[in-house]
Amino acid sequence: MIFKSQELKKFAVPLPITQENRQTAQEFAAQQSSQEKSEEVLLNTLAVLVVNNYLSMLEIATDLTQTDTWNPLMRTSNNVADLDIPGVGKLECRPIKTSADNCYIPMEVWDSNIGYVIVSIDHELRKAAILGFTAQVKTQNLQITNLEPPEALIDRLHDLQEPVTDNPPINLGQWFNNYFDEGWRTVDSLLNPEQLNPAFGFRSIELLEPTLSEFEMINTRVSRAKLINLGIQFNNRNVILLIEMNPEANGNIGVTLQVHPSPNDIYLPEALKLQIIESPDEVFMQVQARNRDNYIQLQFTGQPEEVFSVKIILDDLKFFEKFQL
């Protein structure tokens, strides 16, 4: 539902700007080389902190440390105003002055976020108001009359949260007994050997001439791969999730996860994320594909019976699977 300007202000959420928030924003602004850049960083930081405070009041987890806003190099070299919602994605928090009727949205952030929150900030930097939300933008000058009310932000976050499921985790321990769950295939049935050469692990015996110790190591490892379709919005491209387990002498299990493009593609989609989740709100490890990455990888060591989840994220697409070692 779209509101007129006066209606939007009626639904806006007023919030104070705390002294601590002002000090942080002013500190970031003082590090900039020009007055124009200082004002940009000042307002961007305040907008992020206001939204962060609002979500904290609603007991929605956030992480400022995983944002470009909190990265000195990124905020100096780019126009950044992002807030990380763990396990969900980045939320763009864009400021406008109280009298403004449109908000500038840099083109480089149009497709990399889960949504955009517009925050009105008064001249004295003491009062703010969350005016509204939109899930996507297609223009650099977003009219505030095209916003949905702030409640739409909460609905959006709720929709993107992982649904509660009673499905049991995939028992990876059974893979050592040659019992594999449906959809998990041999690595060489999904990937060409040359795709694996640069990557750590996932080596087949045909790719090398092992010594006896290497031969024994390879034969204790177990690996499988799964094809994941990215959907119509990405032209039904596929990526491939690989999991390899390697028992260690101390009884623990080394786990390597990789995501590769299908043999039809050379590189992964830029910004695709691979996450290991320990709980619904805690991202244990994460890696993100850059421009021209032909695979991404995470490694960790776990104990038998340990449960973890794997998530692959690309814009609104999310693949989620739970595992038990």
C-alpha positions as CSV (number, residue, x, y, z in Angstrom):
1,M,0.0,0.0,0.0
2,I,1.4,3.4,-1.0
3,F,0.7,6.5,1.1
4,K,0.6,10.2,0.4
5,S,3.2,12.4,2.1
6,Q,1.0,13.5,5.0
7,E,-0.3,10.0,5.6
8,L,3.2,8.6,5.6
9,K,4.3,11.0,8.3
10,K,1.3,9.9,10.4
11,F,2.6,6.3,10.2
12,A,6.2,7.3,10.8
13,V,8.0,6.0,13.9
14,P,9.6,8.9,15.8
15,L,12.8,8.0,17.7
16,P,15.4,10.1,19.6
17,I,19.0,10.3,18.5
18,T,21.0,9.6,21.6
19,Q,24.1,11.5,22.5
20,E,26.2,8.3,22.1
21,N,24.9,7.9,18.5
22,R,25.7,11.5,17.7
23,Q,29.3,11.1,19.1
24,T,29.8,8.0,17.0
25,A,28.5,9.6,13.8
26,Q,30.6,12.8,14.5
27,E,33.7,10.7,15.0
28,F,33.2,8.9,11.7
29,A,32.5,12.2,10.0
30,A,35.6,13.9,11.4
31,Q,37.8,11.3,9.6
32,Q,36.7,12.5,6.1
33,S,38.6,14.8,3.8
34,S,35.9,17.2,2.8
35,Q,32.8,18.9,4.3
36,E,30.5,17.2,1.8
37,K,31.8,13.7,2.6
38,S,31.7,14.5,6.3
39,E,28.0,15.4,6.1
40,E,27.3,12.2,4.0
41,V,29.0,10.0,6.6
42,L,27.4,11.8,9.5
43,L,23.8,11.3,8.2
44,N,24.4,7.8,6.9
45,T,25.8,6.7,10.3
46,L,22.9,8.3,12.2
47,A,20.3,6.6,9.9
48,V,22.0,3.2,10.5
49,L,22.1,3.7,14.3
50,V,18.5,4.8,14.4
51,V,17.3,1.7,12.6
52,N,19.6,-0.4,14.7
53,N,18.0,1.0,17.9
54,Y,14.5,0.5,16.4
55,L,15.1,-3.2,15.6
56,S,16.8,-3.7,19.0
57,M,13.6,-2.4,20.7
58,L,11.7,-5.1,18.7
59,E,14.3,-7.7,19.8
60,I,15.5,-8.3,16.2
61,A,19.2,-9.2,16.1
62,T,21.6,-6.9,14.2
63,D,25.3,-6.8,13.8
64,L,27.0,-3.4,13.2
65,T,30.5,-4.9,13.0
66,Q,29.6,-6.8,9.8
67,T,28.7,-3.7,7.8
68,D,30.5,-1.5,5.3
69,T,29.3,1.4,7.5
70,W,31.6,0.3,10.3
71,N,34.5,-0.2,7.9
72,P,36.7,2.9,7.8
73,L,38.0,2.3,4.3
74,M,34.5,1.5,2.8
75,R,32.8,4.5,4.4
76,T,35.6,6.8,3.1
77,S,35.6,5.4,-0.4
78,N,31.9,4.6,-0.9
79,N,28.4,6.0,0.0
80,V,27.5,3.2,2.5
81,A,24.6,3.0,5.0
82,D,24.0,-0.7,5.6
83,L,23.0,-2.7,8.6
84,D,23.5,-6.5,8.9
85,I,20.6,-8.7,10.0
86,P,22.4,-12.0,10.9
87,G,21.1,-14.9,8.9
88,V,19.0,-12.6,6.7
89,G,21.1,-10.1,4.9
90,K,22.0,-6.4,4.6
91,L,19.4,-3.7,5.2
92,E,20.0,-0.3,3.6
93,C,19.3,2.7,5.9
94,R,19.1,5.9,4.0
95,P,18.8,9.4,5.6
96,I,16.9,12.4,4.4
97,K,16.5,15.8,6.0
98,T,13.1,16.7,7.6
99,S,11.9,18.9,4.7
100,A,13.0,16.6,1.9
101,D,10.4,14.7,-0.2
102,N,12.9,12.3,-1.9
103,C,15.9,10.2,-0.9
104,Y,19.1,9.6,-2.9
105,I,19.9,5.9,-3.3
106,P,23.2,5.1,-4.9
107,M,22.9,2.8,-7.9
108,E,25.5,0.4,-6.6
109,V,23.2,-0.7,-3.7
110,W,20.1,-1.3,-5.8
111,D,20.5,-5.1,-6.0
112,S,22.6,-6.0,-3.0
113,N,20.2,-5.6,-0.1
114,I,17.1,-7.1,1.4
115,G,15.4,-3.7,1.5
116,Y,15.6,0.1,2.1
117,V,14.5,2.0,5.2
118,I,14.2,5.8,4.9
119,V,15.0,7.8,8.0
120,S,14.2,11.5,8.4
121,I,16.8,13.4,10.6
122,D,16.2,16.9,12.0
123,H,18.6,19.8,11.6
124,E,19.8,19.6,15.2
125,L,20.5,15.8,15.0
126,R,18.4,15.1,18.0
127,K,15.2,13.6,16.5
128,A,14.6,11.1,13.8
129,A,11.7,9.3,12.3
130,I,11.5,6.0,10.3
131,L,9.3,7.1,7.4
132,G,8.9,3.9,5.6
133,F,10.3,1.0,3.7
134,T,10.6,-0.5,0.2
135,A,11.9,-3.9,-0.8
136,Q,13.6,-2.6,-4.0
137,V,14.5,0.5,-5.8
138,K,15.0,1.4,-9.5
139,T,15.8,5.0,-9.3
140,Q,18.5,7.2,-7.6
141,N,15.8,9.6,-6.3
142,L,13.2,7.7,-4.4
143,Q,10.1,9.6,-3.7
144,I,8.9,9.1,-0.1
145,T,5.4,8.9,-1.3
146,N,6.4,5.6,-2.9
147,L,7.3,4.0,0.5
148,E,5.3,1.5,2.4
149,P,4.8,2.1,6.2
150,P,7.5,1.0,8.6
151,E,5.5,-2.1,9.5
152,A,6.3,-3.4,6.0
153,L,10.0,-3.7,7.1
154,I,9.0,-6.0,10.0
155,D,6.9,-8.1,7.6
156,R,9.8,-8.3,5.2
157,L,12.2,-9.5,7.9
158,H,9.7,-12.0,9.1
159,D,9.2,-13.4,5.5
160,L,13.0,-13.8,5.1
161,Q,13.5,-15.6,8.4
162,E,14.0,-19.3,8.0
163,P,10.7,-21.2,8.5
164,V,10.6,-23.5,11.5
165,T,10.8,-27.0,10.3
166,D,10.5,-30.4,12.1
167,N,12.5,-32.2,9.4
168,P,15.4,-34.1,11.0
169,P,18.9,-33.1,10.1
170,I,20.8,-35.0,7.4
171,N,22.9,-37.5,9.2
172,L,26.4,-37.1,7.7
173,G,27.8,-39.9,9.9
174,Q,25.8,-42.4,7.7
175,W,27.8,-41.2,4.7
176,F,30.8,-43.2,6.1
177,N,28.6,-46.3,5.7
178,N,27.8,-45.5,2.1
179,Y,24.2,-44.4,2.9
180,F,23.5,-41.1,1.2
181,D,20.4,-38.9,1.3
182,E,18.3,-38.3,-1.8
183,G,19.7,-35.5,-4.0
184,W,23.3,-36.0,-2.9
185,R,25.4,-37.4,-5.8
186,T,29.1,-38.2,-6.4
187,V,31.2,-35.1,-7.0
188,D,32.4,-36.2,-10.5
189,S,28.8,-36.7,-11.6
190,L,28.2,-32.9,-11.2
191,L,31.5,-31.3,-11.8
192,N,34.3,-31.6,-14.3
193,P,37.7,-32.6,-13.0
194,E,39.3,-29.3,-14.1
195,Q,36.8,-27.4,-11.8
196,L,38.3,-29.2,-8.8
197,N,42.0,-28.7,-9.6
198,P,42.3,-25.3,-8.0
199,A,40.3,-26.2,-4.9
200,F,41.5,-27.7,-1.7
201,G,40.2,-31.2,-1.1
202,F,37.6,-33.1,-3.2
203,R,40.4,-34.8,-5.1
204,S,39.6,-38.0,-6.8
205,I,42.2,-40.8,-7.0
206,E,42.3,-40.3,-10.8
207,L,43.6,-36.7,-10.3
208,L,46.9,-37.7,-8.5
209,E,49.3,-40.5,-7.8
210,P,49.1,-40.8,-4.1
211,T,51.7,-42.2,-1.7
212,L,50.4,-44.9,0.7
213,S,49.6,-42.3,3.4
214,E,47.7,-40.1,0.9
215,F,45.9,-43.1,-0.4
216,E,44.7,-44.0,3.1
217,M,43.7,-40.4,3.7
218,I,41.7,-40.2,0.5
219,N,39.9,-43.4,1.3
220,T,38.8,-42.3,4.7
221,R,37.3,-39.1,3.3
222,V,33.8,-39.1,2.0
223,S,32.2,-36.4,-0.2
224,R,29.0,-35.7,-2.0
225,A,27.5,-32.8,-4.0
226,K,24.1,-31.4,-4.5
227,L,22.7,-29.3,-7.4
228,I,20.9,-26.1,-6.3
229,N,18.7,-24.2,-8.8
230,L,18.8,-20.4,-8.3
231,G,15.3,-19.9,-9.8
232,I,13.7,-18.0,-12.6
233,Q,15.1,-14.6,-11.4
234,F,18.6,-15.9,-12.1
235,N,17.7,-17.6,-15.4
236,N,17.5,-21.0,-13.7
237,R,21.3,-21.1,-13.2
238,N,22.6,-23.8,-11.0
239,V,25.3,-23.9,-8.4
240,I,26.7,-27.0,-6.7
241,L,27.2,-27.5,-3.0
242,L,30.0,-29.9,-2.1
243,I,30.6,-31.4,1.4
244,E,33.6,-33.4,2.3
245,M,34.3,-35.0,5.7
246,N,37.6,-36.3,6.9
247,P,37.9,-38.2,10.2
248,E,40.8,-36.9,12.4
249,A,43.0,-38.9,14.8
250,N,41.5,-37.2,17.9
251,G,37.9,-38.4,17.0
252,N,36.8,-35.1,15.5
253,I,35.7,-34.6,11.9
254,G,37.1,-32.1,9.6
255,V,34.4,-30.6,7.3
256,T,35.0,-28.7,4.1
257,L,32.1,-27.0,2.2
258,Q,32.5,-25.5,-1.2
259,V,30.1,-23.9,-3.7
260,H,30.9,-24.1,-7.4
261,P,29.2,-22.9,-10.5
262,S,27.8,-25.6,-12.7
263,P,30.0,-26.8,-15.6
264,N,27.9,-24.5,-17.9
265,D,29.2,-21.4,-16.1
266,I,32.7,-20.2,-15.4
267,Y,32.1,-18.1,-12.3
268,L,29.8,-17.9,-9.4
269,P,27.2,-15.1,-9.2
270,E,28.8,-12.2,-7.5
271,A,27.6,-11.6,-3.9
272,L,26.5,-15.2,-3.4
273,K,27.0,-16.1,0.2
274,L,27.8,-19.4,1.9
275,Q,27.1,-19.5,5.7
276,I,27.4,-22.0,8.5
277,I,24.8,-21.4,11.1
278,E,25.1,-22.7,14.7
279,S,21.7,-21.3,15.8
280,P,18.9,-19.3,14.1
281,D,20.6,-16.0,15.0
282,E,24.3,-16.9,15.0
283,V,26.3,-17.1,11.8
284,F,29.4,-19.2,12.7
285,M,31.3,-18.7,9.4
286,Q,30.5,-16.9,6.2
287,V,32.2,-16.3,2.8
288,Q,30.9,-14.2,-0.1
289,A,31.7,-14.7,-3.8
290,R,33.5,-11.8,-5.4
291,N,33.7,-10.8,-9.1
292,R,35.1,-13.8,-11.1
293,D,35.3,-16.3,-8.2
294,N,35.0,-19.9,-9.5
295,Y,34.4,-21.3,-6.1
296,I,34.1,-20.3,-2.4
297,Q,34.9,-22.5,0.6
298,L,34.5,-22.8,4.4
299,Q,36.3,-25.3,6.6
300,F,35.8,-26.2,10.3
301,T,36.2,-29.1,12.7
302,G,33.3,-30.6,14.6
303,Q,32.5,-33.4,17.0
304,P,30.4,-36.5,16.2
305,E,26.7,-35.8,16.7
306,E,27.2,-32.0,16.4
307,V,24.4,-30.2,14.5
308,F,25.0,-27.3,12.2
309,S,23.1,-25.7,9.3
310,V,24.3,-24.5,5.9
311,K,22.8,-21.6,4.1
312,I,23.3,-20.3,0.6
313,I,22.0,-16.8,-0.1
314,L,21.7,-14.7,-3.3
315,D,19.3,-11.7,-3.0
316,D,15.9,-13.2,-2.0
317,L,17.0,-16.8,-2.8
318,K,17.9,-18.9,0.2
319,F,18.9,-22.6,0.3
320,F,18.9,-24.0,3.9
321,E,19.8,-27.4,5.1
322,K,20.5,-28.9,8.5
323,F,23.2,-31.5,9.2
324,Q,24.4,-33.7,12.0
325,L,28.0,-35.1,12.1
